[in-house]
Amino acid sequence: MSTGENDPDSPVSTVDENEGSVTEAEPTKPKLDFDVQINKVGPCKKHVTITIPRVEVDRQFDESLGTMKREALVPGFRPGHAPRTLVEKRYRKQVADQVKSTLMMGALERLDEDYKLNPITEPKLDVAAISIPDEGPFQFEIEIEVRPEFSLPSFKGLTIDRPVKTISEADVDGQLRLFLERHGQIVPKLEGGAEIGDYLTADLRFHLDGVHLNEVKEIQFRLQPELRFQDGSVPNVGEALVGVTPGEERETEAKIGSGSANPDLRGQSIRVTFKVHDLKQVRLPEVNSAFLSSIGFASLDELRQALREVLERRLRSQQRQAMRVEIMNRLIQETPFELPADLVARQQEATVRRLIHEMQQQGFSENDIRAREAEIRTNAREATQRSLTEYFILSQIAEAEGIKVEEEDIALEIEAIAERNDESPRRVRSRIEKEGSGDALATQILERKTLDRILESVTYHEVPLIDQEVAVETLDQNATLAPPPGESSVEGPGAEGANAEDADAAETSTEGGHAQGASEDPGV
């Protein structure tokens, strides 16, 4: 009787020293033998040709047919007793599909183990279009998107600027006004023209060289230095409309971003005409004991102290963001690499969602998020390119430094989010799982931990904080429409904007300058 010593397919008997029982271990399956050719075909793309010799194909057919013969149900024969030739003829396609699947899976597993290609997406593989030939080797090709290849940048011992600022009483005065505006009333403006901070109801018509692009009717917005749409902005709208009165028309320039649905207009300057119908202004509440009590403060000094703390938290966030930008600018300059355009295009929406998610976690107000979201969507390609580049660089540094995201990190982050939003950690975790944003949260934590590691060794050079925040109003409409199929421009009826809503529900919208509640942490 064979002991199985020389038979690789025979089970091997082993003795459990603790129990004294004899068990049979599964035979070690030989590794699949195949040839590989790997060619770089573009930024982060590799074309892989895998050739499996005929002997491996035949061996797998024999193994699969043996399994099929034991299980096949063939009329006139008991299970496992049908002739092999009959089983092979009856189940040829089924066996071939099984062989193909087994060989391809085995080859891809070994490819991952032996060649470490570091794919960033699932390989592009049309399995149905691949077939095993009746003779000769089995060959198939795949295209894989891989991580960019670059040398680890020098990230230790950097000297960077750290913006500093002393929060003044004037800063607190400004924050107090923004805070009071949230509790103010929107009332008709019966005298004078529009000023920054007033509310306008107007028709907006977008056009270029006499060609109509889009129109928004009866839209209400707050006049700020800049007006943003989902695909562009009017950067000098404050200048253009100060002093305008109902019934008057004014025209200025709009900038279209790279996220426009009309590719011909991306990055272009167009014209926008405002026809003003109505003006309203904000009436601030009287700051007395009754008002202070209604918002949870015992005195004006207590409210001002709370607002000062908001400004201090914002300053800390501004400092960290400024330092991150400077560090990443240096690392990106030191490690130039290309990213495939289709990867950037596919990741645009995910990048927007991730950046919005980060702002929510940092305590931005809803209007601040809308303003920033409009800017991100307007320049979605550039934002995605930057975000992916930063991710790959920080990921490589994290790997070199042994930085990982542990379950404890996730739990602590969820607790922090829950505390900021006054929710239970269980509810926050449930929402993250439902939204499928767990990976984005882990990426955010990894990047933050890696940045913290870099900051441990930097030398700071303190410089005055230059406040470049500009108050922004954001609308949900687009300045342009997608052109009809086969056409390069659009001219036709515009999409009507939403009618002006109840003015009392309107809120200030700025980027980083929106009135924050005393308990809010606006972040950066």
Buried (B, 14 or more C-beta within 10 A) or exposed (E): EEEBEEEEEEEBEEEEEEEEEEEEEEEEEEEBEBEEEBEEEEBBBBBBEBBBBEEBBEBBBEBBBEEBBEEBEBEEEEEEEBEEEBBBEBBEEEBBBBBBEBBBEBBBEBBEEEEEBEBBEEBEBEEEEBEBEEEEBBBBEBEBBBBBEEEBBEBEEBEBBBBEBEBEEEBBEBBBBBBBBBBBEBEEBEEEBBBEBBBBBBBBBBBBEEEBBBBBBBBBBBBBBBBBBBBBBBBBBBEBBBEBEBEBEBEBEBBBBBBBBBEBBBEBEBBBBBBBBBBBBBEEBEBEEEBBEEBEBEEBEEBBEBBBBBBBBBBEBBBBBBBBEBBBEBBBEBBEBEBBEEBBEEBBEBBBBBBBBBBBBBBBBEBBBBBBBBBBBBBBBBBBBBBBBBBBBBBBBBEEBEBEBEEEBBEEBBBEBBEBBEBEBEEBBEBBEEEEBEEBBBBBBBBBBBBEBBBEEBEBEEEEBEEEEBBBBBBEBBBBBEBEEEEEBBBEEBEEBEEBEEBEEBEBBBBBBBBBBBEBBBBB
